[in-house]
Amino acid sequence: MAKGSDYSTYLRINDLLQLQVPLTDDASDELLFIVVHQSCELWFKVIIDELQRASAFLHEREPWRAVSHLRRTVRMEELLLTHLGLLNTMSPEDVLAFRDPLDAASGFQSFQFRAIELLSGGGSPAVLAYEIFDEEQRRWLREMSESPSLWSGFEHALRASVGASAQDDLIDAVRELYRHHDSAELNALHTVAELLVDHDENLALWRFQHKMMAARQIGRRPGTGGGVGMAYPDTTLEQRFYPILWEVRSVL
């Protein structure tokens, strides 16, 4: 290999391994807790990139080019769900051993997860004003909120492909897509629609697993960062980004 391109140098391994800094001495599970969350944030970064690429292809009416990016996103989300399972190997007393110094920190502060919600076509504009994010994070989230979303790209490509105007009910266009997708373009759009359902379901499972993890580890205690513990995930379990794609199954 050329100088400077060896494995450790290219991947910045020495820097990477310095980023895990436990705050509590002799808390055996804190390293696991840190690594799982850091790895999730790294995968979030890749998912954001994949969603942006898929969205761009949909807005360009090239759904077949969006398929591979959405498939990869779904696989990464499935991997992330196994990451959460690792946290369930921690017992409540082991979590409490290092939890107190995290009082000002919370998973609710993951601005990248908020970006995933916004790029998907969901999320709440209210996050742009959250004081838990610093000015640079809020600016970046505003850019994400103003970017063409995955859902707007799907709707744009679908209406153009089936000849539906902006005034036509979208559910009718989706139903037509599910009933008739023999052409290459419509078949690609049908594949995209099902991958969007996978994406939506994975994020719902993510929220549910977070709720169950909180139940196992802290019960009904207040959450870190001054949060409300399990009460917050309770409010998001029924959230769906693409209700029309779920509804169409009832009207086919």
N, C-alpha and C positions, 0 to 999 in steps of 0.2 A: 504493500500500500504506500501511496505517496505520504510524505511527512504531513502530519496534522489530520489525516483521514482515518486513523485507526479507530476501532470500535469505541473505546472510552472517550476519546477526544470528540469524535463526531456526535455522540449522544450526550456529551457533557455529564458523564456519569459521576465524576468527582463532585461537581456542583450539585447534581441531583441528590446525592446521598447526604449532603449537608442540610437539606431542607426539612428534615424530620427532627424537630426539637421539642421533646416532651417538657411539660411545665411542672410535672409532679415527680419527685424522686420515688423510685421503687413501685411505680404503678405499672404492673406488668403488661396491661392491655392498651396502654396509651399509644405505643408505637403502632400497633395494629389500627387503632382508631384514626391516627394521622395518615397512615399510608392509604387506607381505604378511601378517605375523603380526598386526599391529594390525587389519587389515581382517577377518582370520579371526575374531578375538575379537568384533568387532562383529556379524558374521553369526552367531556362536555365540549371542550375546544374543538375536537375533531367533528363531533356531531353538528356543531354550529356551521362549520365549513361545508359539511355535506348538505345540510338543509339549504344553505345559500345557493349552492350549485344546482340542487334539484329545483329550487324555486325559479332560478334564472332560466332553466331549460323549459319549465312549464310556461313561463311568461313568453317565451319564444315559440311556443306551440310545438315543442319537440319532446313530448312526454316519454318517448322511448329512451331518451338520453338521461332522463331523471330517474329511471327505474333502478339502475345500479347504485346510485347514491342513496336512494331510499332504502333499498335492501341492506346496504351497509349500515345505515343508521339503525334499522331495526335489530340487526345482529349486535351492534354495539350496546344498544339498550338492554338486550337480553343478557349480555355480559355484565352490565352494570347491576342488574337485578341479582346476579350471583355475588357481586361485591357486597350488597346489603346483607345477604345471607351470612357472610363472614362476620358481620357485626353481631349477629345473633348468637355467636359462640361466646360472647362476653356475658358474664353473670351480672346481676344488678349491683352486687357489692363491689365487683371489679370496676364497673363504670363509675360508681360513686367515689372510688379511690382517686380519680383524677378529674372529676366533673366540676368541682367548685371553681377552679381557676378559669373555666370556660364561661363564667357567668355573663360576660359581655359578648360572647360569640354564639352564633346560631347558624344552622344550615339554611335558615330563612334568608341569610345574607348572601347566598350564592347568586351573584348577578349573572353568571353564565347560564344557570338554570332558567332565570327569568328571561334571558335572551332566547333560549330555546322555545319557551312558551310564546314569546312575541313573534319569532320567525315562523312558528308553526301556524300562526293565525289566531292564537288564543292569548291568554294572559290579560292582565289589567293595566291600562295606562297609568293607574295610580302608582305603580312601582317606580315610575319616573321621578316621583317626588319623595320616595322613601329616604329618610335621613340616615338609614343604616348603610346606604351607599354613599361613597364620596363623590365629589364633583366630577371627576374623570369617569367614574363608573356610570353615573347618571347620564353624562353626555354620550357615552358609548351605547347605553341602553336606548337613549332617544334615537340614535342612528339606527339601531336594530328595529325599533318600533316604526320607523319611517321607511324601512326597506320593504320591497315587495315580499309578501308572505307566501308560504307554501300553499295556503288555502286560496288566496287570491289568484295564484298562478294556476291552480287546478280549475277553479271556476272559469278563468279566462280561456284556458285551453278547451275546456268542455263545451262552453257555450259556442265557441267558434266551430268546434268539430261537429256538433249536432244541429247547428243553425239556430240556436236559441238566442233571442235578444235579451238585453238587460232587464226588460220588463216581464219576461217569461219566468214562471216559478222555477227555481233551481231544482226542486225536488222532481219535477217532471223530466228535466234533462238528465238527472242522475238515474231515474228509473229507466229512461230510454237507453242509457249507457249500459245498465246491468242486463237489460233484456236483449240488446243487440250490440255486440262488439266484435263483429266479424272482420272488419278492416284492420289493417296493421295499426293505424293511429288510434282507433277506438279500443283495440285490444290493449295497447300500451296504457291508455287512460284508465281502463278497467283495472289493470295491474296496479297503477298508481293509486287508485281509489282504495284497493284492498291493502296496499302498503300503508296508506294513511290511517286506515283502521288499526293496523298493527301498531303503528307509531302511537296513536291515541290510546290504545289498550295498554301498551307498555308504560306510558306515563301514568295511567290510572293505577296500574300495578305498583309502580314506583311510589305513588302517594300512599297506597294501601300498605305496602311493606314498611314504609316509614312509620305509619300509624302503629302497626303491630310491633315494630322494633321499639318504639317509645313505650308501648304498653308493657313489654317484657322488661325494659331496663329502668324506666322511671315512673311507671304507672301514671297517676294523675298529678304528679308534681308539676310545678311551673316549668316551662321549657327554658333552655339556655337563652341568653339574650333578652330575658324578661318576657319571653313568649308564654303561651298558654298551654304548653305541653301537648297532650293528645287532642285538645279542643281545636287547635288549628287544622291538623289533617282531617279531623271529623268534618270540617266545613268544605273540604275540597274533594272528597271521595267521589261525588257525583259529577264532578266537572268533566266535560267532554269538549274537545276542540272541534269535532266534526259531527254534530248531532244529525245532520242530514244523511250522512253515510250510515248511521245507525238506524235512522228512521226508514230509509229506503227498503230495508229488509221486511218491513211490515206492510209495504204497499206494492210489492212486486206482483 
